[in-house]
Amino acid sequence: MTSDSVVPATTIRPRRTSAERSAPTRARLALTASAADGLAKVSGGRPLEELVALTAAAAVVVGAAEHTDEPVVAVSGPAGPVLSGIGLAARSTVGDLIRAADASLRSAPAVADARAELAGAVLVRSARVGAAPAAGAAPQDAVELVLTEAGADGVRELLAEAGPDRAEAWFLDVLLRSLSRVLAGFNDPHGPAAALPTAAADDVAAATALGRRGFAPHNTPTTLTAPIEEAVRAHPDRTAVVAGAQTLTYREFWQAAQAVAARLHTAGIGRGHRVGVLTGKTVHAVPAIVGTLLAGAAYVPLDPRSPAARLAEILDDADCAAVLAASDLLAGLPAGLTAPVIDIEAAAAGPAAEPGTVRSAPLPDDLAYVVYTSGSTGRPKGVEVRHRAIASYVHWKLRNHAFDLDTRLLQLPSLAFDSSVADLFPVLASGGRLVLADTHQLLPRRLAELAEEHRVTHLTTVPSLYRVLLGELPRAAASLRAITVAGEATTPDLVRRHHELLPAVRLINEYGPTECSVGATAFDHGTAAGPGFPIGWPIANTVATVTGADGRVLPAGFVGELRLAGHGLADGYRNRPELTESVFVADAEAPGGRSYRTGDLVWWRPDGMLEFTGRADDQVKIRGHRVEPGEVESVLGLLPGVRQAAVAVVSGPDGAPALAAWLEAVDTTVEEIRAHANAALPPAMVPTSLTLIDALPRMVSGKIDRGALVRLAETAAAPAPAPAPSPSPAAAGGDGLEAKVGAIFEEVLAAGPIGPDADFFDEGGHSLLAISVIDSIEKQLGVSVDMGDFFATPTVREVAELVRKAEPAHAA
């Protein structure tokens, strides 16, 4: 590696479990006989060669700790500190690795400003090599690794010291034990560098135990419907489902579900079939889903907001034998559909059988549902989940969330996504009540009123929506027991605000990919919002492992890919055997003999809490939905006039992750591209911003330079069109109403002047920000605007007209 390719020093992310600042931390470890032998083997006992070997060993440890094969470490040498970059993947033997470290140190440029260039670095030093003073004081937030001279007893030591914001003593201990193990591996210079042990055996065993600590190995297979049937028999007259002014008792709900199952059987649909379910939050939606299961079939939830072309892809891939659809959504189905379409309301109102008499009732090994998520290849991928897998999660949730007969859950997630599974089935199994609410139609104030009206005890939402909703929820504090946040990172400020406004209400964080049956880890956020993004401890049906790129188990504090195994694991991806094989991997140590590679990067705290640090790939969560930028690029690249598209994740107007797209295009406009994108992609996958560009920036390799694109977005380097002049009071109907609405748009979007014909969504808005606009209109202008009308007419001028026609907020 040449000197001009060395990048700033690799930083060890802070490994702290408390938000409190502390004094610098230190650790020490006597150099073991095997480590001393390995060091002598490759250095011959010469001081400079020892420093080279120590640098190589530190690079291996840093690479393992930070999940990178191109680590950079700072080295304190006789000419002053330098930055040494070593590409680990290209080193076949230990000897190659040592020679690469030597070449890197010889060609590395001296550090000009230690305070700036070594901040957060891993700094390697040997007491046997005198170091020249650096320009500028050494940074206090570095992690320093030192090899000492021999003491009176002839023993040399490894020392570690970290600034108060870098690491706690437990992590420094892990680093030193790992460094000692790598040095011991140098005893065989001709051995493969990839086989070098990167962690002490005891640390690996401790990490393995953390991932299995709460696992219940004995699982009694059951189905999603069996516990619901028990609740129906025990409490037939209790209210099961509420949707607006309509309600169903458990007896009525079960009869409707049995009627749906009977209707499907009449159409020849049963075990082994899949049924598309296209529904909104109506009282018939839950019987449609449960009735499909009672027929022995698996349901395939369809998003009413998805374009017809995407629904066609899903229905074709799932090979649905029928589609259950709400009558008001029939127009959204793709043309030329060959599968029979059954009206949900008519099916639910048909003749019902007595509980337990419907033939082909599901078995634990039957498929329960197929949920489609974004795929990097340009087409959605269907995750197949069996009854026994999701039922094991339901069993855990009933106990952990204390669901009982008094449970009343405000059901917020769309029924088209697997997050709704975490609401529907545990509540129905407990004999509690589901209160269905559509977050695309109801403002936070109305959702809070529903919670108060129905004495809601639980609700589940994504953190970005909870941030908007939280301020209204204290009115329902008397009944609330628990709020569950999932699907996105929960920030410390949101945790603090929750405990300020709802101090007696549990705040539960759940994490889990669709491929692991909704939930895999969970914990309760305490009052102290510490650093980082914790995602909890493995739940009772899950075993978790943190592994390096080579699949080996990593110790606490080391960043690696999270792998999940256990009773909740999905079967894989429908019709995608290669993709299934690549992420559902054989694992002899895992229950069931396989584990799922999540692609999420995490590290263990010493108490068994997992901390999320990012993704190993480009996948991102947009308002709780998994999105593969590669799929968005693929779809955009097929639009008329687009030659090539690049998509990157940027910070949106509300600070949440957002998609931005840059396009090389001819004979088309941004407005035309956005219209085509809206017709081809679900809302969460349509980029917030679309920018036409003459040529996409590229790296020397020819790949698109996404970092340069993100910098373009951050610095607004591309010239923006001249803003339309703000309307005068006279032009705005004499009362300046358009100016007031425009100011609200600007405040919510954190944008400059917005003209009267500017479209809210073209300016970077989305559904959650639309809620904020409507809420601001109500508070500032005293009227209530219908959300559906806002989505249909989202320009400043059109919204001002809605305001003129709207009723006062108190009347609404």
DOLUM-193062 format. One record per residue (C-alpha): residue in three letters; x, y, z. Coordinates in steps of 0.02 Angstrom, whole numbers, padded with zeros to 5 digits, always signed. Last residue first. Layout:
<recs>
ALAXYZ ...
</recs>
This chain:
<recs>
ALA-03194+00925+00659 ALA-03295+01059+00747 HIS-03148+01103+00862 ALA-03033+01115+00711 PRO-03143+01244+00623 GLU-03216+01174+00462 ALA-03113+01178+00304 LYS-03157+01273+00145 ARG-03028+01410+00163 VAL-02899+01285+00226 LEU-02927+01174+00075 GLU-02896+01326-00036 ALA-02733+01359+00054 VAL-02689+01176+00023 GLU-02716+01201-00163 ARG-02607+01357-00170 VAL-02466+01280-00068 THR-02469+01122-00173 PRO-02522+00951-00105 THR-02692+00922-00186 ALA-02728+00734-00177 PHE-02618+00701-00025 PHE-02695+00849+00066 ASP-02871+00791+00024 GLY-02832+00621+00100 MET-02764+00706+00255 ASP-02922+00806+00284 VAL-02882+00983+00341 SER-02934+01039+00517 VAL-02944+01226+00549 GLY-02874+01342+00682 LEU-02740+01426+00576 GLN-02586+01400+00684 LYS-02629+01240+00778 GLU-02731+01157+00641 ILE-02612+01209+00504 SER-02466+01147+00609 ASP-02548+00975+00629 ILE-02581+00967+00443 VAL-02400+01008+00407 SER-02334+00884+00537 ILE-02444+00745+00466 ALA-02374+00784+00294 LEU-02200+00761+00367 LEU-02249+00585+00414 SER-02321+00550+00241 HIS-02174+00618+00141 GLY-02104+00787+00092 GLY-01948+00822-00010 GLU-02001+00971-00116 ASP-02084+00858-00244 PHE-02193+00793-00103 PHE-02255+00965-00051 ASP-02288+01018-00232 ALA-02237+01198-00266 ASP-02375+01299-00351 PRO-02380+01439-00221 GLY-02190+01456-00213 ILE-02078+01387-00076 PRO-01944+01501-00004 GLY-01802+01402+00075 ALA-01822+01230+00152 ALA-01828+01152+00324 LEU-01969+01043+00256 VAL-02081+01074+00407 GLU-02038+01259+00420 GLU-02047+01291+00233 PHE-02216+01205+00215 ILE-02281+01306+00364 ALA-02218+01467+00283 GLY-02304+01420+00121 VAL-02468+01396+00216 LYS-02450+01569+00292 ALA-02403+01648+00125 GLU-02551+01561+00042 LEU-02664+01635+00176 GLY-02601+01813+00156 ASP-02776+01882+00191 GLY-02819+01972+00029 GLY-02849+01816-00070 ALA-02668+01768-00079 ALA-02624+01888-00218 ALA-02673+02034-00107 PRO-02573+01968+00040 SER-02421+01956-00073 PRO-02363+01789-00133 SER-02183+01742-00101 PRO-02082+01753-00261 ALA-02042+01587-00343 PRO-01873+01520-00295 ALA-01735+01526-00425 PRO-01690+01350-00472 ALA-01558+01268-00363 PRO-01376+01261-00414 ALA-01297+01092-00376 ALA-01174+01107-00233 ALA-01310+01088-00101 THR-01172+01051+00025 GLU-01252+00897+00100 ALA-01329+00833-00062 LEU-01168+00853-00160 ARG-01073+00771-00016 VAL-01192+00623-00029 LEU-01157+00613-00216 ALA-00969+00618-00186 GLY-00985+00475-00063 ARG-01084+00379-00191 ASP-00937+00379-00312 ILE-01008+00269-00450 LYS-00885+00131-00494 GLY-00759+00161-00632 SER-00613+00097-00529 VAL-00541+00273-00522 MET-00701+00329-00438 ARG-00852+00399-00528 PRO-00962+00553-00521 LEU-01125+00532-00619 ALA-01126+00633-00779 ASP-01240+00773-00838 ILE-01348+00767-00682 LEU-01536+00771-00657 THR-01583+00773-00474 LEU-01726+00680-00389 SER-01758+00710-00204 THR-01864+00613-00081 PRO-01830+00453-00177 VAL-01982+00340-00203 MET-01953+00181-00102 ALA-02062+00227+00047 PRO-02207+00268-00070 PRO-02210+00099-00157 LEU-02126+00101-00328 ALA-02179+00094-00511 ALA-02317+00224-00528 ASN-02235+00345-00408 ALA-02073+00323-00505 HIS-02160+00365-00671 ALA-02232+00525-00597 ARG-02064+00568-00519 ILE-01977+00544-00687 GLU-02103+00656-00774 GLU-02081+00794-00644 VAL-01892+00779-00651 THR-01899+00805-00838 THR-01872+00697-00991 ASP-01786+00703-01160 VAL-01620+00638-01094 ALA-01567+00567-00926 GLU-01417+00539-00813 LEU-01501+00528-00645 TRP-01461+00570-00465 ALA-01572+00498-00329 ALA-01593+00542-00146 LEU-01667+00423-00018 ALA-01704+00480+00159 PRO-01638+00438+00332 ALA-01720+00542+00471 GLY-01664+00720+00511 ASP-01838+00792+00480 PRO-01788+00872+00314 GLY-01704+00710+00261 SER-01525+00655+00295 VAL-01452+00563+00147 VAL-01451+00385+00083 ALA-01389+00362-00094 VAL-01466+00316-00261 ALA-01382+00316-00431 ALA-01473+00313-00596 GLN-01422+00277-00775 ARG-01489+00313-00949 VAL-01659+00379-00897 GLY-01770+00438-01041 PRO-01915+00323-01002 LEU-01894+00232-00835 LEU-01788+00074-00832 GLY-01645+00151-00733 LEU-01768+00209-00599 VAL-01819+00029-00566 SER-01640-00034-00551 GLU-01587+00112-00444 VAL-01733+00082-00325 GLU-01686-00102-00315 GLY-01505-00058-00279 PRO-01558+00064-00143 GLU-01628-00088-00050 VAL-01768-00027+00063 ARG-01832-00103+00224 HIS-01983-00004+00284 GLY-01987+00080+00456 ARG-01998+00258+00392 ILE-01855+00220+00272 LYS-01742+00083+00340 VAL-01582+00058+00242 GLN-01494-00079+00144 ASP-01325-00030+00073 ASP-01226-00178+00139 ALA-01138-00222+00302 ARG-01264-00111+00390 GLY-01247+00001+00541 THR-01189+00009+00722 PHE-01322-00083+00823 GLU-01278-00123+01004 LEU-01325-00293+01076 MET-01351-00312+01263 GLY-01270-00466+01339 ASP-01202-00385+01498 PRO-01027-00368+01422 ARG-01098-00264+01279 TRP-01101-00362+01119 TRP-01071-00282+00951 VAL-01180-00253+00798 LEU-01174-00241+00609 ASP-01336-00289+00520 GLY-01321-00397+00364 THR-01447-00516+00444 ARG-01357-00679+00408 TYR-01484-00812+00455 SER-01431-00971+00544 ARG-01437-01157+00509 GLY-01425-01325+00597 GLY-01596-01321+00681 PRO-01521-01249+00838 ALA-01354-01172+00788 GLU-01184-01255+00812 ALA-01187-01347+00645 ASP-01223-01188+00550 ALA-01277-01203+00368 VAL-01319-01032+00299 PHE-01483-00942+00272 VAL-01404-00790+00188 SER-01322-00859+00031 GLU-01431-01015+00018 THR-01590-00912+00016 LEU-01521-00799-00119 GLU-01475-00948-00227 PRO-01643-01034-00195 ARG-01748-00880-00242 ASN-01922-00946-00289 ARG-01991-00895-00119 TYR-01858-00832-00001 GLY-01811-00931+00154 ASP-01894-01049+00277 ALA-01910-00917+00412 LEU-01818-00932+00578 GLY-01922-00913+00734 HIS-01871-01074+00823 GLY-01687-01033+00831 ALA-01551-00944+00734 LEU-01492-00766+00707 ARG-01327-00700+00640 LEU-01272-00522+00676 GLU-01125-00464+00572 GLY-00975-00402+00667 VAL-00911-00262+00777 PHE-00798-00319+00920 GLY-00847-00262+01095 ALA-00887-00435+01162 PRO-00792-00572+01072 LEU-00814-00624+00890 VAL-00873-00792+00824 ARG-00794-00843+00658 GLY-00895-00822+00499 ASP-00748-00758+00395 ALA-00822-00583+00385 GLY-00827-00582+00574 THR-00969-00651+00678 VAL-01091-00594+00811 THR-01208-00735+00863 ALA-01389-00732+00919 VAL-01498-00878+00972 THR-01685-00845+00967 ASN-01847-00918+01036 ALA-01829-00842+01211 ILE-01786-00667+01153 PRO-01607-00613+01115 TRP-01556-00460+01217 GLY-01583-00281+01164 ILE-01567-00168+01012 PRO-01450-00037+01085 PHE-01414+00118+00980 GLY-01265+00213+01049 PRO-01242+00307+01211 GLY-01355+00295+01362 ALA-01534+00355+01384 ALA-01555+00343+01571 THR-01740+00321+01609 GLY-01737+00139+01555 HIS-01778+00076+01382 ASP-01853-00099+01401 PHE-01771-00235+01298 ALA-01797-00340+01142 THR-01713-00458+01020 ALA-01774-00575+00881 GLY-01944-00513+00827 VAL-02046-00516+00666 SER-02027-00699+00616 CYS-01838-00710+00591 GLU-01832-00675+00404 THR-01944-00522+00428 PRO-01799-00447+00525 GLY-01807-00419+00712 TYR-01782-00282+00839 GLU-01900-00235+00979 ASN-01880-00086+01095 ILE-02003-00076+01239 LEU-02045+00089+01322 ARG-02144+00046+01479 VAL-02267+00178+01537 ALA-02261+00258+01711 PRO-02151+00406+01660 LEU-02256+00452+01507 LEU-02208+00633+01466 GLU-02032+00641+01538 HIS-01996+00457+01510 HIS-02045+00471+01327 ARG-01943+00630+01305 ARG-01786+00544+01370 VAL-01809+00396+01254 LEU-01839+00512+01105 ASP-01679+00607+01147 PRO-01581+00444+01157 THR-01626+00395+00978 THR-01727+00241+00934 ALA-01655+00159+00777 GLU-01790+00100+00658 GLY-01913-00044+00635 ALA-01974-00056+00813 VAL-02047+00046+00956 THR-02164-00037+01081 ILE-02264+00073+01200 ALA-02322-00007+01361 ARG-02450+00012+01500 LEU-02565+00151+01440 SER-02729+00172+01534 ALA-02704+00332+01634 ALA-02577+00399+01508 ALA-02708+00424+01372 ARG-02705+00615+01377 PRO-02515+00601+01391 LEU-02516+00535+01212 GLU-02520+00698+01111 GLY-02335+00743+01124 LEU-02286+00565+01084 LEU-02367+00557+00913 VAL-02238+00647+00807 ARG-02088+00559+00886 TYR-02188+00398+00886 LEU-02202+00411+00697 SER-02012+00417+00676 PRO-01988+00285+00811 VAL-02093+00156+00717 THR-02252+00104+00805 THR-02328-00024+00922 LEU-02469+00015+01045 HIS-02525-00048+01214 THR-02651-00011+01352 VAL-02785+00084+01256 ARG-02928+00153+01361 HIS-03039+00152+01206 GLU-03076+00339+01208 GLU-02903+00388+01268 ALA-02812+00289+01134 LEU-02936+00349+01004 GLU-02905+00528+01061 ALA-02718+00499+01044 LEU-02744+00439+00866 ARG-02852+00593+00832 ARG-02718+00712+00895 PRO-02582+00619+00799 LEU-02680+00647+00638 LEU-02781+00508+00557 GLN-02787+00458+00374 HIS-02618+00384+00335 THR-02600+00323+00515 ASP-02750+00209+00491 ALA-02812+00144+00658 LEU-02876-00027+00709 VAL-02922-00051+00892 LEU-02883-00233+00932 ARG-02955-00298+01096 GLY-02891-00431+01215 GLY-02930-00617+01226 SER-02744-00654+01243 ALA-02729-00749+01078 LEU-02815-00605+00988 VAL-02688-00483+01059 PRO-02538-00594+01018 PHE-02603-00625+00841 LEU-02642-00451+00780 ASP-02503-00343+00850 ALA-02339-00431+00807 VAL-02418-00484+00641 SER-02439-00299+00600 SER-02250-00282+00592 ASP-02258-00408+00449 PHE-02317-00276+00328 ALA-02477-00257+00227 LEU-02583-00238+00382 SER-02508-00064+00397 PRO-02437-00026+00568 LEU-02551+00067+00693 GLN-02653-00056+00798 LEU-02705+00031+00959 LEU-02700-00117+01078 ARG-02826-00147+01216 THR-02766-00278+01339 ASP-02888-00312+01482 LEU-02903-00497+01442 ASP-02714-00517+01452 PHE-02553-00462+01366 ALA-02407-00444+01486 HIS-02283-00380+01355 ASN-02154-00515+01393 ARG-02279-00655+01420 LEU-02390-00635+01267 LYS-02239-00584+01167 TRP-02146-00748+01196 HIS-02293-00856+01139 VAL-02320-00744+00987 TYR-02137-00767+00939 SER-02151-00957+00948 ALA-02311-00946+00844 ILE-02212-00857+00706 ALA-02099-01008+00680 ARG-02227-01145+00709 HIS-02346-01066+00585 ARG-02221-01059+00442 VAL-02140-00904+00369 GLU-02095-00879+00185 VAL-02004-00716+00144 GLY-02047-00652-00030 LYS-01918-00550-00125 PRO-01960-00391-00219 ARG-01882-00360-00390 GLY-01739-00246-00440 THR-01591-00354-00393 SER-01567-00274-00222 GLY-01734-00337-00158 SER-01864-00242-00056 THR-01977-00348+00052 TYR-02122-00464+00015 VAL-02211-00555+00157 VAL-02268-00735+00132 TYR-02384-00801+00266 ALA-02429-00951+00373 LEU-02346-01096+00281 ASP-02394-01261+00360 ASP-02276-01348+00482 PRO-02382-01307+00635 LEU-02542-01373+00551 PRO-02680-01266+00480 ALA-02864-01316+00473 SER-02895-01415+00312 ARG-03079-01443+00353 VAL-03182-01312+00446 THR-03268-01390+00596 GLY-03163-01317+00737 PRO-03277-01170+00777 GLU-03450-01192+00700 ALA-03463-01152+00515 ALA-03508-00984+00442 PRO-03619-00940+00294 GLY-03565-00781+00207 ALA-03541-00608+00283 ALA-03351-00624+00287 ALA-03348-00672+00103 ALA-03456-00523+00053 GLU-03347-00404+00152 ILE-03186-00474+00080 ASP-03240-00470-00102 ILE-03157-00617-00189 VAL-03045-00593-00341 PRO-03011-00751-00442 ALA-02831-00769-00503 THR-02804-00719-00685 LEU-02764-00534-00658 GLY-02764-00447-00827 ALA-02758-00272-00753 PRO-02669-00249-00588 LEU-02772-00218-00431 GLY-02793-00038-00376 ALA-02972-00025-00438 LEU-03024-00163-00319 LEU-02975-00057-00168 ASP-03147+00006-00117 SER-03219-00170-00123 ALA-03090-00239-00002 ALA-02991-00378-00083 LEU-02963-00564-00054 VAL-02855-00622-00199 ALA-02853-00802-00258 ALA-02734-00945-00301 CYS-02584-00832-00275 ASP-02430-00885-00373 ALA-02320-00792-00247 ASP-02208-00729-00389 ASP-02358-00679-00496 LEU-02452-00596-00354 ILE-02295-00503-00301 GLU-02250-00441-00475 ALA-02430-00389-00509 LEU-02436-00292-00345 ARG-02281-00200-00402 ALA-02360-00152-00568 ALA-02522-00099-00481 PRO-02428+00031-00381 SER-02414+00003-00193 ARG-02524+00107-00078 PRO-02649-00033-00046 ASP-02503-00141+00017 LEU-02534-00326-00013 PRO-02521-00458+00123 VAL-02489-00635+00059 TYR-02590-00756+00163 ALA-02549-00940+00180 ALA-02684-01071+00155 GLY-02754-01199+00277 ALA-02929-01127+00263 LEU-02912-01068+00442 LEU-02760-00966+00387 THR-02861-00875+00254 GLY-02998-00847+00382 VAL-02872-00766+00499 ILE-02822-00638+00367 ALA-02998-00603+00305 PRO-03068-00601+00483 VAL-02938-00466+00525 ALA-02984-00355+00377 HIS-03173-00360+00400 VAL-03179-00220+00531 THR-03087-00108+00409 LYS-02907-00046+00418 GLY-02862-00067+00235 THR-02864-00225+00132 LEU-02780-00321-00007 VAL-02752-00502+00045 GLY-02667-00615-00082 VAL-02700-00799-00052 ARG-02570-00936-00057 HIS-02609-01120-00077 GLY-02529-01271+00006 ARG-02679-01313+00113 GLY-02842-01243+00047 ILE-02920-01159-00104 GLY-03049-01246-00212 ALA-03159-01092-00234 THR-03285-01165-00112 HIS-03140-01190+00008 LEU-03103-01004-00004 ARG-03283-00961+00038 ALA-03280-01080+00186 ALA-03121-00999+00253 VAL-03199-00826+00235 ALA-03354-00889+00327 GLN-03246-00961+00465 ALA-03162-00791+00484 ALA-03332-00706+00494 GLN-03391-00832+00624 TRP-03231-00805+00723 PHE-03252-00615+00722 GLU-03435-00629+00773 ARG-03396-00746+00918 TYR-03246-00642+00972 THR-03355-00487+00967 LEU-03344-00375+00816 THR-03352-00186+00814 GLN-03395-00046+00693 ALA-03391+00141+00731 GLY-03211+00160+00674 ALA-03131-00011+00669 VAL-03142-00111+00831 VAL-03098-00295+00843 ALA-03114-00426+00980 THR-03251-00365+01096 ARG-03295-00495+01228 ASP-03447-00604+01196 PRO-03357-00765+01146 HIS-03235-00764+01293 ALA-03175-00942+01329 ARG-03218-01022+01162 VAL-03153-00875+01062 ALA-02994-00866+01168 GLU-02960-01051+01135 GLU-02986-01022+00948 ILE-02858-00881+00957 PRO-02733-00998+01040 ALA-02748-01121+00893 THR-02748-00992+00752 LEU-02564-00946+00744 THR-02513-01128+00748 THR-02422-01241+00870 PRO-02252-01321+00893 THR-02197-01344+01074 ASN-02020-01274+01080 HIS-01885-01348+01190 PRO-01721-01253+01172 ALA-01778-01100+01272 PHE-01644-00970+01235 GLY-01613-00838+01367 ARG-01424-00853+01380 ARG-01390-00917+01206 GLY-01312-00763+01127 LEU-01221-00717+01286 ALA-01148-00893+01298 THR-01068-00874+01126 ALA-00990-00710+01182 ALA-00917-00793+01338 ALA-00847-00937+01234 VAL-00764-00813+01115 ASP-00689-00719+01261 ASP-00625-00881+01338 ALA-00544-00932+01173 ALA-00451-00768+01159 ALA-00488-00671+01000 THR-00415-00642+00827 PRO-00344-00815+00795 LEU-00237-00808+00637 ALA-00315-00920+00504 ALA-00327-00781+00374 ALA-00138-00754+00386 PRO-00108-00930+00324 GLY+00044-01012+00406 HIS+00220-00981+00342 PRO+00265-00868+00488 ASP+00210-01002+00612 ASN+00245-00934+00786 PHE+00154-00776+00730 GLY-00007-00850+00800 ALA+00052-00807+00976 LEU+00057-00625+00923 VAL-00124-00640+00867 ARG-00175-00715+01034 SER-00086-00576+01131 LEU-00175-00442+01029 SER-00342-00526+01065 ARG-00306-00531+01252 LEU-00256-00348+01245 LEU-00412-00296+01150 VAL-00527-00392+01268 ASP-00447-00308+01420 LEU-00468-00138+01335 PHE-00652-00179+01315 TRP-00676-00220+01499 ALA-00583-00060+01549 GLU-00708+00056+01466 ALA-00681+00137+01298 ARG-00668+00299+01200 ASP-00746+00449+01286 PRO-00634+00452+01440 GLY-00475+00427+01340 ALA-00405+00253+01318 GLU-00254+00161+01385 ALA-00190-00012+01344 LEU-00034-00099+01408 LEU+00048-00259+01348 GLU+00176-00325+01468 ARG+00351-00395+01469 VAL+00407-00522+01598 GLY+00589-00534+01650 ASP+00546-00533+01835 ALA+00626-00363+01856 GLY+00520-00300+01713 ALA+00546-00325+01527 GLU+00517-00170+01422 THR+00337-00128+01382 LEU+00229-00156+01228 VAL+00102-00014+01216 LEU-00072+00000+01140 GLU-00151+00174+01145 VAL-00335+00205+01111 ALA-00358+00387+01065 ASP-00480+00510+01146 GLN-00350+00614+01237 PRO-00261+00667+01079 ALA-00072+00676+01084 ALA-00011+00856+01094 GLY+00036+00946+00935 ALA+00180+00906+00818 ALA+00236+00738+00879 PRO+00389+00708+00987 ALA+00511+00579+00920 ALA+00483+00403+00983 GLY+00617+00291+01057 VAL+00587+00110+01015 ARG+00604-00015+01158 ALA+00447+00051+01244 SER+00347-00001+01093 ARG+00201+00103+01031 VAL+00040+00076+00934 LEU-00093+00212+00924 VAL-00271+00162+00882 ALA-00347+00324+00821 GLY-00489+00428+00892 ALA-00399+00589+00855 LEU-00233+00544+00775 GLU-00242+00664+00628 ALA-00306+00819+00716 ARG-00212+00817+00881 ALA-00060+00737+00802 ASP-00037+00873+00673 ALA+00093+00837+00538 VAL+00090+00648+00548 ALA+00239+00576+00455 PRO+00205+00497+00287 ALA+00201+00307+00274 SER+00325+00228+00154 ARG+00431+00133+00279 LEU+00283+00093+00389 SER+00183+00020+00245 ALA+00328-00085+00184 ASP+00355-00158+00359 ALA+00170-00194+00382 ALA+00164-00280+00212 ARG+00317-00384+00260 ILE+00233-00438+00421 LEU+00073-00487+00329 ASP+00167-00583+00196 GLY+00256-00679+00335 VAL+00089-00722+00413 THR+00036-00794+00247 SER-00087-00751+00108 ARG-00097-00563+00132 ALA-00216-00484+00005 ALA-00366-00482+00123 LEU-00271-00391+00260 GLY-00238-00228+00168 ILE-00122-00134+00285 GLY-00127+00053+00314 SER+00002+00135+00427 LEU-00016+00314+00487 VAL+00142+00389+00558 PRO+00196+00456+00729 GLY+00370+00528+00751 ALA+00538+00489+00669 PRO+00582+00353+00795 GLY+00408+00278+00782 SER+00236+00297+00863 VAL+00120+00201+00750 ALA-00056+00250+00700 VAL-00167+00111+00635 VAL-00263+00090+00473 PRO-00373-00062+00443 GLU-00415-00122+00268 ASP-00503-00289+00296 THR-00641-00207+00397 HIS-00763-00267+00530 GLU-00706-00142+00663 ALA-00644-00261+00798 ALA-00578-00389+00672 GLY-00482-00258+00572 VAL-00420-00179+00733 VAL-00355-00347+00793 VAL-00269-00386+00628 ALA-00196-00210+00619 ALA-00132-00227+00798 ALA-00041-00386+00752 ALA+00041-00302+00602 THR+00091-00152+00707 LEU+00163-00264+00843 ALA+00263-00355+00710 VAL+00331-00191+00642 LEU+00371-00130+00818 GLU+00464-00292+00853 GLU+00562-00267+00692 LEU+00614-00096+00758 PRO+00667-00168+00926 ARG+00763-00323+00863 GLY+00712-00483+00954 GLY+00725-00587+00796 SER+00568-00501+00739 VAL+00459-00640+00665 LYS+00500-00780+00789 ALA+00529-00661+00935 LEU+00349-00598+00927 GLY+00283-00776+00912 ASP+00388-00832+01061 ALA+00329-00686+01168 ALA+00148-00726+01122 SER+00175-00910+01166 ALA+00255-00865+01333 THR+00113-00747+01375 LEU+00142-00560+01379 ALA+00073-00500+01546 LEU-00085-00401+01521 ARG-00126-00222+01568 ALA-00281-00113+01563 ARG-00314+00073+01578 THR-00462+00191+01572 PRO-00455+00380+01565 ALA-00574+00461+01691 SER-00760+00450+01665 ARG-00896+00531+01562 GLU-01070+00467+01598 ALA-01172+00398+01452 SER-01140+00221+01510 THR-01105+00059+01416 ARG-00947+00119+01330 ARG-00855+00046+01182 PRO-00826+00205+01083 ARG-00792+00157+00902 ILE-00612+00109+00873 THR-00552+00230+00744 THR-00453+00180+00592 ALA-00324+00313+00554 PRO-00355+00432+00411 VAL-00329+00356+00239 VAL-00168+00286+00168 SER-00172+00283-00021 ASP-00039+00416-00045 SER+00084+00315+00058 THR+00076+00164-00053 MET+00000+00000+00000 
</recs>
